[in-house]
Amino acid sequence: MKRKKALVAEDNDEHFKMFKSYLEEMSLDVDREAFGDDALKKLLNSDYDVAIIDVELPKLNGREIVKAVRRAKPYLPIIVVSAFAGVHGEAECINLGADDFIEKRFNKDTFQARVKRAMWHGSVANAKKTAAWRGISVNISEHSVHYRKTKMQLSDKEFNILLTLVNAQGKSVCGDVLEKAAWGDINRTSIRLELKIKALRDKFAALGAPRDIIDTNRGFGYALRDC
């Protein structure tokens, strides 16, 4: 059986040695990058089963790495670590797509348990690689959408909104759920969701779909109609 691999983006030698020993106890092969830009390149161009990313790295910080990697690899388990809890934006890192945020003052058992949890969630999410509704097909692993065999160009947020609607299989999805899927948070004082829904309708209409392919159900949210 092929061994699983972890990338640790950490510039502190002692901290890296600690992470490496904990991960190797979990039967993971461990690679290291001490500079943020090198870590990002390796994560984008190689296959890893989990990434451990320090917040403050030379040349590119952990937040920017999480943001870029999450766009390209929606299901890669990412754990952000910091020596300064609360100072370096735990909520921000989670909203950018990290699966977990751990202060470096942790014990081995806690660290390993949280790595296992993140990897399990990633494997479950990645197991389902496609979704479809009527003429719409979504390839999750390739991050692509086709409408009646024509490929659509969607932004990351449009893709996540549409995937959530496709998974609902014609049932209504409330705005809060769609906002969480697209932005990682909820801000119903903004019209950002309405603008994304309009953009999706416009793109479907350009391919011959009815403009109400995404139907507004007042008080319930949005749903895909038969198309």
C-alpha positions, -999 to +999 in steps of 0.1 A: +000+000+000+013+034-009+023+055+021+005+088+027+025+120+025+025+152+045+041+186+037+052+207+067+057+243+059+078+254+089+110+275+091+117+267+128+140+236+130+129+225+164+092+228+156+097+209+123+115+181+141+085+178+165+059+178+137+080+153+117+083+128+146+045+131+154+036+125+117+060+097+112+044+079+141+012+081+121+030+063+092+032+094+071+062+103+049+071+140+056+085+167+033+096+201+045+096+236+030+109+265+051+099+293+027+063+301+020+066+305-018+084+271-021+057+255+000+030+268-022+047+255-054+051+221-039+015+219-027+002+229-060+024+207-081+026+175-059+001+152-043-001+153-005-025+139+019-022+167+045-005+200+048+008+215+081+014+253+075+029+278+099+013+312+098+044+333+097+068+320+070+095+339+051+085+352+016+048+341+017+027+338+049+005+309+057-028+327+051-018+334+015-008+297+011-041+285+024-061+308+001-042+297-030-042+260-022-078+259-013-088+273-047-068+247-065-073+217-042-107+219-024-103+188-004-067+188+007-066+187+045-049+219+057-039+225+094-025+260+103-002+262+133+009+293+152+030+300+183+006+330+191-030+319+195-055+346+186-028+370+173-025+356+138-061+353+128-075+319+136-110+329+123-094+344+091-074+312+084-105+291+089-126+314+066-098+311+040-103+274+040-081+258+066-096+227+083-081+235+116-059+260+135-037+248+163-016+267+188+019+252+190+015+246+228-002+212+222+006+177+231+013+148+207-020+130+212-041+162+205-020+170+174-023+135+160-060+133+167-067+165+148-045+155+119-065+122+117-098+141+118-088+165+090-075+137+068-107+117+074-129+146+064-108+152+033-110+116+022-148+116+027-153+148+007-129+137-021-147+103-024-175+119-043-159+133-075-190+142-096-225+156-091-253+162-116-287+176-120-306+173-153-283+189-179-258+202-154-227+180-146-201+190-120-166+174-118-155+181-083-120+169-085-113+188-118-133+219-105-153+220-138-189+224-149-207+215-181-242+224-192-255+200-219-219+191-227-207+227-230-180+237-205-188+267-184-163+292-170-171+299-134-154+317-106-145+297-074-175+312-056-199+306-084-187+270-086-192+264-048-227+279-050-237+258-080-223+226-065-243+232-033-275+237-054-267+206-075-262+185-044-296+196-032-312+180-062-339+205-068-347+213-031-344+248-018-312+259-002-312+289+021-290+319+015-270+313+046-259+279+034-249+292+000-230+321+015-211+297+038-202+275+008-189+304-012-173+328+013-169+307+044-190+331+064-225+347+064-232+384+057-268+388+048-265+426+049-246+423+016-260+416-018-230+396-028-250+363-030-277+379-052-250+392-075-234+357-078-268+341-085-274+367-113-240+359-128-248+322-128-282+328-144-265+350-171-240+323-179-266+296-181-288+318-203-259+324-227-259+286-232-296+285-239-309+276-204-340+294-191-332+324-170-350+310-140-329+278-140-320+290-105-354+297-090-359+321-061-382+307-035-392+336-012-385+327+024-368+294+015-338+303-006-328+291-041-333+259-060-325+244-094-355+239-116-359+213-143-339+223-174 
